[in-house]
Amino acid sequence: MLESKFQAQLIKKIKDRFEGAIVLKNDSSYIQGIPDLLILCNDRWAALECKKSKTASRRPNQEYYVSKMNDMSFASFIYPENEEEVLDAIQRSFAT
């Protein structure tokens, strides 16, 4: 599956699962390595870096920004193989 197709399906799942959430697509040319998606839900947020598979390559600075943003709130790499696990973790994060 192409990353763009996975990302489009993921955005729909996020909007269905987190009612009222706003999902923003970030511009990777603005800050190289910034996660692809920002999810705003009530007073919480999460950032996701989408990959087409678990073994897909990671670009420079992606590890840095995912780690930094996870320390602030919630951030993760997400791909088809861990999608449910990550969405469950976001749900737990939003509940606290």
N, C-alpha and C positions, 0 to 999 in steps of 0.2 A: 504494500500500500504506500502511496506517496505521502510524504509528510503533510502536504497541503490538504489532502483528502482526510487524513486522520485529524488534523487540526479543525477542519470544518465540522466534522462529526462530533468532535469533543466539545466544541463551543455549544452546539445544540444540546448535548447531554448536560453540560454545566447549567445552561439556562433552564432546562427542565427540572434538574435536581435542586437548584438553589433559586427558588422563586424570587423574582425581583432583582436578581443579580445583574450587574453590568459587566460585560466582558469586553475588554479593550485589547486590540492587537497592537503590540509595540513595534516601533520602527527600528530594526536592527542596524540601520545605517546611521542612526542618531547616536546610539551608544552601543558599540560593538560588544556582543556577548550578553546584552540584557535579555531576560526571558521573553518569550514570544507573547504570552498572554498575562494580563492583569485582571483579576476577578475582584470586583468590589461588591460586597454584600453586607448591607446595614453598616455597622461600624467596624467591619473586618475586611481584610484583603488577603489575597494569595497570588503568587506569581508562578507560572508554569512555563518550562522550556520543553517544547514538543519535539519528539524524535519519531521517526518512522518505525524504529525497532530498538530493542535493547542494545544491539551492537552498533547502532549508527554512530558515526564519529561526532565528536564534540568540538566546537570551534573555540579558539582562544578566548579567554575571559568568561565563558559560560559557567564553568565550575565556580569561579570567583563570585559572580553575581547571584547565582542560585544560593550559594552558601551565605553570602552577606544578607540577602533578602529573607532567607529562612531564619536568620538570627533576629531579624526585625519583626517578622510575623510568620508567614508560611511560604515556602518556595520549594519546588521540586522539579526534577526531570520527569516527564511523563511520556509513555509510549504504550502501544497496545498491550504489551505483556504485563504492565503494572497499573493500568488505567483504573481499575476498580479499587485497588489498594490506595492509590493516591487520592481519588475522589472521596473515599471513606476517611482518609486522614484530613482532608480539607473540611469535611463535615464535622469531624471532631474539633478541629481548630476553630471553626466558626461558632461552635456551641459553647465554648468557654468564655 
